[in-house]
Amino acid sequence: MSSDPSAADFRRRLLARVREYVRDAATPFDAVSLDEDVDEKRAAIVVESARTGGLAVVVTSETAGPLAADVVERACEYAAEAGVEHVATCNARDLFLFADADAAAGAYYYLDFRPVDLGDPTLDGRLPALLDAVRSLATDGSLPEQASRKRLLGTVQSFHGAVWPRLRTLARDSYETNSAFTAGFDAWVEANDYAPLDADARFTLAAKQYAYLLATEALFLDVLCEQPPDSAEPGVTVGSLVDGVAVDSVEHHLEGRCELDHDPGVESGRSLFASFPHDADTRTALGTLLDRLDATALSDVEEDVLGELYERLVPASERKAQGQFYTHPDVAAAICDWTLQSDGDRVPRVLDPASGSGTFPVEAYHRIRDGSSTATHQEALDNLVAVDVNRFPLRLTALNLSSRTVREQTEAVHTLADSFFDVSPRDERLPDAGTERRRPGSFDAVVGNPPYIRQEDLSPDKEHFREHLRAYGPEGATPYYSGAGKLSKQSDAYVYFVTHALRFLREGGRLGVVVPTKWLTTKYGESFQEFLYDQTKVHAVVGFADRAFSALVDTVLLFVEKCVDERARRETTTDFVRVKERLSPETLASVAGSHRSVPDDRLFDIETHDEYRVTSVPQQHLTEQGGQKLDYYLYGPSPFVPLVNSEKTRRLDAFADVAFGNKTGHNGFFLLDEDDVAQWGVDERFLRPAIRSIRDIDSVRLDETDQYLLDFHEYVEAFEADRTGLRSTPDLAAAVKDQLREDGYHSTLRYLEYGEDEGVPDGRTVSTHTPWFNLGELLVPDVLHPVFYNERVFTVENAGGFAPTNAIQCVGVTDHEDVLPHVLNSTVYKILLELWGRHEGGGALQLLTYEVASVPVPNPDLMSDEIRDRISRAGRALVRGDDGAQDDLDAALLDFLELDMSPGELQASHRGMVRQRVDGAASENVQVRAIDDLDDYDLDSLIPEYEPESDRNGSLREF
């Protein structure tokens, strides 16, 4: 649902869907009615059924939780009055079906209504699930089986949704009347950089965070109640589990339920949340939550429930601003399986530099305890360090780790609330490793999901993120900060998290992180790749199809090992793993950890399975070729991956000059259509036929246009030749205009003066022109090449000689003029563009100028005369629009490349790649499977031979 409907509106729409479903579907239910008072203060949807005993559903408001005692009591009254046996309560977010209408405080079945489309006849499957659960109660005497985890999440979500609006009101009132609370609130705003938010947004955020913290504290304290009375050391009192949370409000409700003598080892102190106001309503809601938690064995739920709650309950905008994204526990488990290597009973030391709510530390904790028979709870905690700049999720990490067991005492949890870039490997705040060999800062593993913050949003500045790069290299040299291996300043935050984290690893230590795919496709990624080749063994890069992990389609798992031995690095094989089906954490770690090899005479090798594909590349080859696009190893259909490095392909700029289109700085002024020309009377001498966009062109040849660019280049050049000395003076524009007046170009002059009145010369780009209205010599390319593609991938022959704007790339053919333009309209080239370009928002394919220049194309130099002639004839036929011309063109290139497939199969493969990109992985599984079928293709004859380079030019080690 895009927004929460009111209780009355939700009840009306729910009633309509239930009536329609009972009427149209084969169910054991009869009639559906609304039982309400005149003033609608009491209302229930009653579903009658002689066979199941019927159901009464009480719909409550957003601020009255469905589990509140008075709501449940009212539901039971309705059931009795209506003569039905089963009871449910709900609002627009949550529904609870109780196992016993006479004891509604007992077991229940939970349905989450948050993502439901109220216009869907089945409410996205919720209605059949609800009525099937009622049928199960009637026939089996019990509710359907449901994971404790799901019920637990539902219970806490319901509490949070009901209590935070009241907490917001209390906070707003206290801010006006309580000076201490006001001071604490203002300090919280400043500390978390919330000043840009308006007042309502601040109070909302504070209330939601506090409601979340109350819920997590209640969860933790309820876990403590499950322990035997003698399981903890005597005389230890419960401290504030989350820094500054008003724990008394939770403890009050636990009095008499259990004995609390456990210290979670989390720092206590004063904060906004220590003095957050409560009233009877919020205390009642908290009591209800604890009542419900009593019914669940929380210690049996091993997953990172706090992390999932954090993702569900903390506003997405708040998490996005911090670059925080929830990591599925299975992914964290796979990364920890790979990074935490068994070494007898020695406990590995693990760092998470951006811990969030603690998903990775929790999984690392489990691996430590499972891998060491002697490691105690506290010993495992002493070897885990979590860092996060945001105190709020970091507190959850501490809670998460403390709650791993209630059978052993927690003395300390090692968290650092600081920017990771203000923490050094020798930082005294890091716990003592115990031996000199494992000195402070010498970790065995780094794991995590670094924040996804774009380079333009780095705060406080880029230097804060780049300073650590000075530590790499010999004394007096800073190769990665400012030298030959300088990391691009366009790098996003995750790049710096990886480069800094590697400093914390011992030799042979492992790093496993979730990072965006951008470093595989962008220019800045090239310097990052070369850094990795110089510092690590790059063991594996793992990407995912949607059906494997939908949340990871734009990310990869990076698995590297710190290594100073250049020979060992070069002897490493890098596996690019594309996971096609869901794998268990153990299997995923095993696939990434398999030490594959590539035959000495091959550039790479491809290993295919139903669930995954592995393209293995010697790191020596990656090092020698330097940084370049790599994502085709992951996502390219198997038969086409070899084309990128084939001996029969070569960079486009070997046969053509590739340049950016003509940049005016103000298309609204410099680009005119025929109406503009007629209105102003600009002389045709100063008009160059132009093209603004080829998006709507449905032909591969362009020979007419109704657009023009102002072109004063020749006029200004001739003027300057006659009047030397004016080129660099501010008088040039005035002098040229005087000449225009003298030559009788009054209408043209009037248009330039209009531009000056509109401030056109003041634009950043326009102000660099000499003079401001002179665009210089306009580019007129042979081929028009789009910057962005959507569903149609094509190039256009510029037969009319038009000057394109900067929305188009310019390809000026310098060799094989009768062949190359037609190659660029082949399906082979379109597939290579899909492999080489970057996938941007909305499914667009983007190629910047340097990317077009470097895209591999079938090499005309190596073609026989017969093949070149076939391409030329088919290309000309394609321009004419002849039937079968595309097939003939593709057939010629398939023969040249020795690809054993038909033009139809080739074109179908390209359509599948486009659909995968445009539709997005979420709705594209059928087409993806069709592409994956190509993994069965016989590749042996296609993979290029490998000839190592004896000396790599420009080695980063030459500083």
Solvent accessible surface area in square Angstrom, and as a share of the most:
residue,aa,sasa,rsa
1,M,61,0.27
2,S,125,0.80
3,S,82,0.53
4,D,84,0.43
5,P,16,0.10
6,S,68,0.44
7,A,26,0.20
8,A,54,0.41
9,D,38,0.20
10,F,1,0.00
11,R,19,0.07
12,R,147,0.54
13,R,78,0.28
14,L,4,0.02
15,L,17,0.08
16,A,34,0.26
17,R,41,0.15
18,V,8,0.05
19,R,111,0.41
20,E,52,0.24
21,Y,39,0.15
22,V,14,0.08
23,R,172,0.63
24,D,102,0.53
25,A,33,0.26
26,A,108,0.84
27,T,26,0.15
28,P,10,0.06
29,F,11,0.04
30,D,88,0.45
31,A,50,0.38
32,V,18,0.10
33,S,44,0.28
34,L,55,0.28
35,D,55,0.29
36,E,69,0.31
37,D,58,0.30
38,V,157,0.90
39,D,86,0.45
40,E,88,0.40
41,K,157,0.67
42,R,82,0.30
43,A,3,0.03
44,A,0,0.00
45,I,1,0.00
46,V,6,0.04
47,V,2,0.01
48,E,80,0.36
49,S,11,0.07
50,A,101,0.79
51,R,176,0.64
52,T,6,0.03
53,G,15,0.14
54,G,0,0.00
55,L,0,0.00
56,A,0,0.00
57,V,6,0.04
58,V,0,0.00
59,V,6,0.03
60,T,8,0.04
61,S,46,0.30
62,E,37,0.17
63,T,84,0.49
64,A,32,0.25
65,G,9,0.09
66,P,0,0.00
67,L,10,0.05
68,A,25,0.19
69,A,70,0.54
70,D,94,0.49
71,V,1,0.00
72,V,11,0.06
73,E,106,0.48
74,R,56,0.20
75,A,0,0.00
76,C,34,0.21
77,E,74,0.33
78,Y,5,0.02
79,A,3,0.03
80,A,82,0.64
81,E,117,0.53
82,A,39,0.31
83,G,65,0.62
84,V,15,0.09
85,E,110,0.49
86,H,18,0.08
87,V,0,0.00
88,A,0,0.00
89,T,0,0.00
90,C,0,0.00
91,N,0,0.00
92,A,1,0.01
93,R,24,0.09
94,D,0,0.00
95,L,1,0.00
96,F,0,0.00
97,L,0,0.00
98,F,1,0.00
99,A,37,0.29
100,D,68,0.35
101,A,19,0.14
102,D,139,0.72
103,A,54,0.42
104,A,6,0.05
105,A,78,0.60
106,G,30,0.29
107,A,64,0.50
108,Y,11,0.04
109,Y,28,0.10
110,Y,1,0.00
111,L,9,0.04
112,D,26,0.14
113,F,3,0.01
114,R,65,0.24
115,P,85,0.53
116,V,0,0.00
117,D,79,0.41
118,L,5,0.03
119,G,51,0.49
120,D,38,0.20
121,P,84,0.53
122,T,45,0.26
123,L,0,0.00
124,D,64,0.33
125,G,33,0.31
126,R,46,0.17
127,L,2,0.01
128,P,35,0.22
129,A,31,0.24
130,L,8,0.04
131,L,5,0.03
132,D,63,0.33
133,A,0,0.00
134,V,0,0.00
135,R,90,0.33
136,S,20,0.13
137,L,13,0.06
138,A,42,0.32
139,T,98,0.57
140,D,105,0.55
141,G,62,0.59
142,S,58,0.37
143,L,30,0.15
144,P,44,0.28
145,E,179,0.80
146,Q,25,0.11
147,A,65,0.50
148,S,43,0.28
149,R,58,0.21
150,K,94,0.40
151,R,60,0.22
152,L,6,0.03
153,L,4,0.02
154,G,0,0.00
155,T,3,0.02
156,V,0,0.00
157,Q,1,0.01
158,S,3,0.02
159,F,13,0.05
160,H,7,0.03
161,G,6,0.05
162,A,11,0.09
163,V,4,0.02
164,W,45,0.16
165,P,23,0.15
166,R,90,0.33
167,L,0,0.00
168,R,60,0.22
169,T,48,0.28
170,L,21,0.11
171,A,0,0.00
172,R,84,0.31
173,D,79,0.41
174,S,18,0.12
175,Y,61,0.23
176,E,138,0.62
177,T,119,0.69
178,N,71,0.36
179,S,95,0.62
180,A,74,0.57
181,F,2,0.01
182,T,31,0.18
183,A,64,0.50
184,G,21,0.20
185,F,5,0.02
186,D,64,0.33
187,A,59,0.46
188,W,22,0.08
189,V,10,0.06
190,E,141,0.63
191,A,87,0.68
192,N,39,0.20
193,D,111,0.58
194,Y,11,0.04
195,A,59,0.46
196,P,113,0.71
197,L,65,0.32
198,D,94,0.49
199,A,60,0.46
200,D,76,0.39
201,A,36,0.28
202,R,64,0.24
203,F,14,0.06
204,T,23,0.13
205,L,11,0.06
206,A,0,0.00
207,A,0,0.00
208,K,42,0.18
209,Q,2,0.01
210,Y,0,0.00
211,A,0,0.00
212,Y,0,0.00
213,L,0,0.00
214,L,1,0.01
215,A,0,0.00
216,T,1,0.00
217,E,0,0.00
218,A,0,0.00
219,L,12,0.06
220,F,6,0.02
221,L,0,0.00
222,D,4,0.02
223,V,13,0.08
224,L,0,0.00
225,C,32,0.19
226,E,61,0.27
227,Q,15,0.07
228,P,58,0.37
229,P,106,0.67
230,D,124,0.64
231,S,30,0.19
232,A,13,0.10
233,E,98,0.44
234,P,120,0.75
235,G,79,0.76
236,V,38,0.22
237,T,107,0.62
238,V,20,0.12
239,G,29,0.27
240,S,16,0.10
241,L,0,0.00
242,V,0,0.00
243,D,14,0.07
244,G,2,0.02
245,V,5,0.03
246,A,22,0.17
247,V,19,0.11
248,D,106,0.55
249,S,17,0.11
250,V,0,0.00
251,E,43,0.19
252,H,113,0.50
253,H,38,0.17
254,L,1,0.00
255,E,127,0.57
256,G,87,0.84
257,R,89,0.32
258,C,37,0.22
259,E,119,0.54
260,L,43,0.21
261,D,24,0.12
262,H,0,0.00
263,D,49,0.25
264,P,1,0.01
265,G,20,0.19
266,V,22,0.13
267,E,104,0.47
268,S,76,0.49
269,G,36,0.35
270,R,193,0.70
271,S,33,0.22
272,L,5,0.03
273,F,2,0.01
274,A,20,0.16
275,S,48,0.31
276,F,8,0.03
277,P,27,0.17
278,H,29,0.13
279,D,28,0.14
280,A,76,0.59
281,D,91,0.47
282,T,1,0.01
283,R,109,0.40
284,T,84,0.49
285,A,27,0.21
286,L,1,0.00
287,G,10,0.09
288,T,19,0.11
289,L,4,0.02
290,L,0,0.00
291,D,79,0.41
292,R,14,0.05
293,L,1,0.00
294,D,84,0.44
295,A,68,0.52
296,T,17,0.10
297,A,53,0.41
298,L,10,0.05
299,S,55,0.35
300,D,107,0.55
301,V,18,0.11
302,E,114,0.51
303,E,72,0.32
304,D,0,0.00
305,V,12,0.07
306,L,15,0.07
307,G,0,0.00
308,E,20,0.09
309,L,0,0.00
310,Y,12,0.05
311,E,61,0.28
312,R,103,0.38
313,L,17,0.09
314,V,4,0.02
315,P,32,0.20
316,A,66,0.51
317,S,83,0.54
318,E,14,0.06
319,R,28,0.10
320,K,144,0.61
321,A,78,0.61
322,Q,50,0.22
323,G,2,0.02
324,Q,24,0.11
325,F,97,0.40
326,Y,52,0.20
327,T,10,0.06
328,H,73,0.33
329,P,12,0.08
330,D,47,0.24
331,V,1,0.00
332,A,0,0.00
333,A,6,0.04
334,A,0,0.00
335,I,0,0.00
336,C,0,0.00
337,D,40,0.21
338,W,8,0.03
339,T,2,0.01
340,L,20,0.10
341,Q,88,0.39
342,S,106,0.68
343,D,76,0.39
344,G,58,0.55
345,D,71,0.37
346,R,58,0.21
347,V,8,0.04
348,P,18,0.11
349,R,2,0.01
350,V,2,0.01
351,L,1,0.00
352,D,3,0.01
353,P,4,0.02
354,A,19,0.15
355,S,8,0.05
356,G,14,0.13
357,S,7,0.05
358,G,0,0.00
359,T,8,0.05
360,F,8,0.03
361,P,4,0.03
362,V,0,0.00
363,E,15,0.07
364,A,0,0.00
365,Y,7,0.03
366,H,38,0.17
367,R,51,0.19
368,I,2,0.01
369,R,73,0.27
370,D,116,0.60
371,G,48,0.46
372,S,5,0.03
373,S,106,0.69
374,T,89,0.52
375,A,7,0.05
376,T,68,0.39
377,H,0,0.00
378,Q,27,0.12
379,E,73,0.33
380,A,0,0.00
381,L,2,0.01
382,D,54,0.28
383,N,20,0.10
384,L,5,0.02
385,V,3,0.02
386,A,1,0.01
387,V,0,0.00
388,D,9,0.05
389,V,95,0.54
390,N,9,0.05
391,R,116,0.42
392,F,7,0.03
393,P,0,0.00
394,L,8,0.04
395,R,30,0.11
396,L,0,0.00
397,T,0,0.00
398,A,3,0.02
399,L,0,0.00
400,N,1,0.00
401,L,4,0.02
402,S,0,0.00
403,S,24,0.16
404,R,46,0.17
405,T,24,0.14
406,V,6,0.04
407,R,132,0.48
408,E,55,0.25
409,Q,29,0.13
410,T,0,0.00
411,E,123,0.55
412,A,36,0.28
413,V,17,0.10
414,H,44,0.20
415,T,40,0.24
416,L,18,0.09
417,A,34,0.26
418,D,34,0.18
419,S,19,0.12
420,F,4,0.02
421,F,27,0.11
422,D,80,0.41
423,V,2,0.01
424,S,47,0.31
425,P,17,0.11
426,R,150,0.55
427,D,21,0.11
428,E,173,0.77
429,R,113,0.41
430,L,8,0.04
431,P,20,0.13
432,D,118,0.61
433,A,16,0.13
434,G,60,0.58
435,T,79,0.46
436,E,144,0.65
437,R,159,0.58
438,R,24,0.09
439,R,110,0.40
440,P,43,0.27
441,G,4,0.04
442,S,4,0.03
443,F,0,0.00
444,D,9,0.05
445,A,0,0.00
446,V,0,0.00
447,V,0,0.00
448,G,1,0.01
449,N,22,0.11
450,P,2,0.01
451,P,15,0.10
452,Y,54,0.20
453,I,37,0.19
454,R,134,0.49
455,Q,36,0.16
456,E,96,0.43
457,D,88,0.46
458,L,16,0.08
459,S,82,0.53
460,P,103,0.65
461,D,70,0.36
462,K,61,0.26
463,E,74,0.33
464,H,40,0.18
465,F,14,0.06
466,R,2,0.01
467,E,84,0.38
468,H,17,0.08
469,L,0,0.00
470,R,113,0.41
471,A,59,0.46
472,Y,22,0.08
473,G,41,0.40
474,P,69,0.44
475,E,182,0.82
476,G,87,0.83
477,A,27,0.21
478,T,38,0.22
479,P,2,0.01
480,Y,9,0.03
481,Y,35,0.13
482,S,70,0.45
483,G,33,0.31
484,A,67,0.52
485,G,5,0.05
486,K,86,0.36
487,L,0,0.00
488,S,30,0.19
489,K,102,0.43
490,Q,97,0.43
491,S,0,0.00
492,D,8,0.04
493,A,0,0.00
494,Y,1,0.00
495,V,0,0.00
496,Y,0,0.00
497,F,15,0.06
498,V,1,0.00
499,T,0,0.00
500,H,4,0.02
501,A,1,0.01
502,L,2,0.01
503,R,64,0.23
504,F,0,0.00
505,L,6,0.03
506,R,75,0.27
507,E,87,0.39
508,G,22,0.21
509,G,0,0.00
510,R,28,0.10
511,L,0,0.00
512,G,0,0.00
513,V,2,0.01
514,V,0,0.00
515,V,0,0.00
516,P,15,0.09
517,T,24,0.14
518,K,67,0.28
519,W,5,0.02
520,L,0,0.00
521,T,14,0.08
522,T,11,0.06
523,K,111,0.47
524,Y,15,0.06
525,G,0,0.00
526,E,38,0.17
527,S,20,0.13
528,F,0,0.00
529,Q,0,0.00
530,E,37,0.16
531,F,0,0.00
532,L,1,0.01
533,Y,8,0.03
534,D,9,0.05
535,Q,43,0.19
536,T,0,0.00
537,K,43,0.18
538,V,4,0.02
539,H,19,0.09
540,A,0,0.00
541,V,1,0.00
542,V,0,0.00
543,G,0,0.00
544,F,5,0.02
545,A,15,0.12
546,D,20,0.10
547,R,42,0.15
548,A,1,0.01
549,F,15,0.06
550,S,71,0.46
551,A,91,0.71
552,L,16,0.08
553,V,47,0.27
554,D,104,0.54
555,T,11,0.07
556,V,0,0.00
557,L,0,0.00
558,L,0,0.00
559,F,0,0.00
560,V,0,0.00
561,E,27,0.12
562,K,44,0.19
563,C,7,0.04
564,V,116,0.67
565,D,73,0.38
566,E,68,0.31
567,R,181,0.66
568,A,27,0.21
569,R,12,0.04
570,R,50,0.18
571,E,120,0.54
572,T,13,0.08
573,T,24,0.14
574,T,1,0.00
575,D,2,0.01
576,F,3,0.01
577,V,0,0.00
578,R,13,0.05
579,V,1,0.01
580,K,8,0.03
581,E,47,0.21
582,R,119,0.44
583,L,20,0.10
584,S,51,0.33
585,P,20,0.13
586,E,111,0.50
587,T,55,0.32
588,L,4,0.02
589,A,11,0.08
590,S,69,0.45
591,V,8,0.04
592,A,2,0.02
593,G,25,0.24
594,S,44,0.29
595,H,148,0.66
596,R,43,0.16
597,S,92,0.59
598,V,19,0.11
599,P,62,0.39
600,D,135,0.70
601,D,88,0.45
602,R,42,0.15
603,L,14,0.07
604,F,0,0.00
605,D,41,0.21
606,I,23,0.12
607,E,62,0.28
608,T,53,0.31
609,H,72,0.32
610,D,125,0.65
611,E,73,0.33
612,Y,28,0.11
613,R,1,0.00
614,V,0,0.00
615,T,0,0.00
616,S,5,0.03
617,V,0,0.00
618,P,22,0.14
619,Q,0,0.00
620,Q,49,0.22
621,H,19,0.08
622,L,1,0.00
623,T,5,0.03
624,E,15,0.07
625,Q,49,0.22
626,G,7,0.06
627,G,14,0.14
628,Q,38,0.17
629,K,9,0.04
630,L,3,0.01
631,D,19,0.10
632,Y,2,0.01
633,Y,0,0.00
634,L,0,0.00
635,Y,61,0.23
636,G,0,0.00
637,P,1,0.00
638,S,0,0.00
639,P,0,0.00
640,F,0,0.00
641,V,0,0.00
642,P,1,0.01
643,L,7,0.04
644,V,15,0.08
645,N,32,0.17
646,S,21,0.14
647,E,129,0.58
648,K,56,0.24
649,T,16,0.09
650,R,118,0.43
651,R,122,0.44
652,L,0,0.00
653,D,56,0.29
654,A,39,0.30
655,F,1,0.01
656,A,3,0.02
657,D,97,0.50
658,V,27,0.15
659,A,33,0.26
660,F,90,0.38
661,G,4,0.04
662,N,15,0.08
663,K,114,0.48
664,T,2,0.01
665,G,41,0.39
666,H,76,0.34
667,N,36,0.19
668,G,66,0.64
669,F,4,0.02
670,F,0,0.00
671,L,15,0.08
672,L,2,0.01
673,D,57,0.30
674,E,95,0.43
675,D,112,0.58
676,D,47,0.24
677,V,29,0.17
678,A,86,0.67
679,Q,135,0.60
680,W,52,0.18
681,G,39,0.37
682,V,6,0.04
683,D,52,0.27
684,E,143,0.64
685,R,130,0.48
686,F,1,0.00
687,L,22,0.11
688,R,76,0.28
689,P,50,0.32
690,A,0,0.00
691,I,15,0.08
692,R,114,0.42
693,S,48,0.31
694,I,4,0.02
695,R,194,0.71
696,D,125,0.65
697,I,29,0.15
698,D,132,0.69
699,S,44,0.28
700,V,23,0.13
701,R,96,0.35
702,L,17,0.08
703,D,84,0.44
704,E,135,0.61
705,T,35,0.21
706,D,79,0.41
707,Q,44,0.20
708,Y,45,0.17
709,L,0,0.00
710,L,0,0.00
711,D,24,0.12
712,F,0,0.00
713,H,38,0.17
714,E,128,0.58
715,Y,13,0.05
716,V,2,0.01
717,E,93,0.42
718,A,56,0.43
719,F,9,0.04
720,E,20,0.09
721,A,77,0.59
722,D,112,0.58
723,R,98,0.36
724,T,122,0.71
725,G,65,0.62
726,L,41,0.21
727,R,149,0.54
728,S,107,0.69
729,T,45,0.26
730,P,131,0.82
731,D,84,0.44
732,L,3,0.02
733,A,21,0.17
734,A,52,0.40
735,A,22,0.17
736,V,0,0.00
737,K,31,0.13
738,D,79,0.41
739,Q,28,0.12
740,L,0,0.00
741,R,105,0.38
742,E,136,0.61
743,D,69,0.36
744,G,42,0.40
745,Y,42,0.16
746,H,103,0.46
747,S,35,0.22
748,T,2,0.01
749,L,8,0.04
750,R,124,0.45
751,Y,9,0.04
752,L,0,0.00
753,E,66,0.30
754,Y,87,0.33
755,G,0,0.00
756,E,58,0.26
757,D,123,0.64
758,E,111,0.50
759,G,29,0.28
760,V,5,0.03
761,P,30,0.19
762,D,122,0.63
763,G,29,0.28
764,R,221,0.81
765,T,36,0.21
766,V,1,0.00
767,S,66,0.43
768,T,103,0.60
769,H,32,0.15
770,T,59,0.35
771,P,8,0.05
772,W,21,0.07
773,F,0,0.00
774,N,16,0.08
775,L,30,0.15
776,G,22,0.21
777,E,137,0.61
778,L,15,0.08
779,L,77,0.38
780,V,61,0.35
781,P,10,0.06
782,D,68,0.35
783,V,2,0.01
784,L,0,0.00
785,H,0,0.00
786,P,10,0.06
787,V,13,0.08
788,F,111,0.46
789,Y,5,0.02
790,N,89,0.46
791,E,90,0.40
792,R,97,0.36
793,V,5,0.03
794,F,13,0.06
795,T,1,0.01
796,V,0,0.00
797,E,51,0.23
798,N,11,0.06
799,A,40,0.31
800,G,32,0.31
801,G,30,0.28
802,F,12,0.05
803,A,0,0.00
804,P,0,0.00
805,T,1,0.00
806,N,44,0.23
807,A,54,0.42
808,I,1,0.01
809,Q,0,0.00
810,C,4,0.03
811,V,0,0.00
812,G,18,0.17
813,V,15,0.08
814,T,76,0.44
815,D,61,0.31
816,H,35,0.16
817,E,107,0.48
818,D,89,0.46
819,V,1,0.00
820,L,0,0.00
821,P,23,0.14
822,H,23,0.10
823,V,0,0.00
824,L,1,0.00
825,N,12,0.06
826,S,0,0.00
827,T,4,0.02
828,V,1,0.00
829,Y,1,0.00
830,K,34,0.14
831,I,0,0.00
832,L,0,0.00
833,L,1,0.01
834,E,9,0.04
835,L,6,0.03
836,W,19,0.07
837,G,1,0.01
838,R,32,0.12
839,H,106,0.47
840,E,68,0.31
841,G,71,0.69
842,G,79,0.76
843,G,12,0.11
844,A,21,0.16
845,L,0,0.00
846,Q,25,0.11
847,L,0,0.00
848,L,60,0.30
849,T,36,0.21
850,Y,65,0.25
851,E,0,0.00
852,V,0,0.00
853,A,14,0.11
854,S,15,0.10
855,V,0,0.00
856,P,8,0.05
857,V,0,0.00
858,P,0,0.00
859,N,12,0.06
860,P,0,0.00
861,D,69,0.36
862,L,98,0.49
863,M,7,0.03
864,S,59,0.38
865,D,107,0.55
866,E,112,0.50
867,I,16,0.08
868,R,60,0.22
869,D,70,0.36
870,R,60,0.22
871,I,0,0.00
872,S,10,0.06
873,R,123,0.45
874,A,8,0.06
875,G,1,0.01
876,R,117,0.43
877,A,15,0.12
878,L,33,0.17
879,V,36,0.21
880,R,160,0.58
881,G,56,0.54
882,D,63,0.32
883,D,148,0.77
884,G,42,0.41
885,A,2,0.01
886,Q,46,0.20
887,D,65,0.34
888,D,85,0.44
889,L,0,0.00
890,D,0,0.00
891,A,28,0.21
892,A,0,0.00
893,L,0,0.00
894,L,5,0.03
895,D,80,0.41
896,F,14,0.06
897,L,9,0.05
898,E,123,0.55
899,L,8,0.04
900,D,128,0.66
901,M,21,0.10
902,S,50,0.32
903,P,29,0.18
904,G,41,0.40
905,E,97,0.43
906,L,1,0.00
907,Q,33,0.15
908,A,45,0.35
909,S,10,0.06
910,H,18,0.08
911,R,139,0.51
912,G,1,0.01
913,M,17,0.08
914,V,8,0.05
915,R,68,0.25
916,Q,60,0.26
917,R,12,0.04
918,V,29,0.17
919,D,62,0.32
920,G,27,0.26
921,A,24,0.18
922,A,89,0.69
923,S,86,0.56
924,E,5,0.02
925,N,51,0.26
926,V,128,0.74
927,Q,60,0.27
928,V,10,0.06
929,R,118,0.43
930,A,51,0.39
931,I,8,0.04
932,D,14,0.07
933,D,96,0.50
934,L,36,0.18
935,D,6,0.03
936,D,124,0.64
937,Y,46,0.17
938,D,106,0.55
939,L,16,0.08
940,D,102,0.53
941,S,101,0.65
942,L,26,0.13
943,I,15,0.08
944,P,13,0.08
945,E,124,0.56
946,Y,27,0.10
947,E,141,0.63
948,P,78,0.49
949,E,92,0.41
950,S,125,0.80
951,D,104,0.54
952,R,25,0.09
953,N,135,0.69
954,G,58,0.56
955,S,16,0.10
956,L,8,0.04
957,R,75,0.27
958,E,122,0.55
959,F,104,0.43
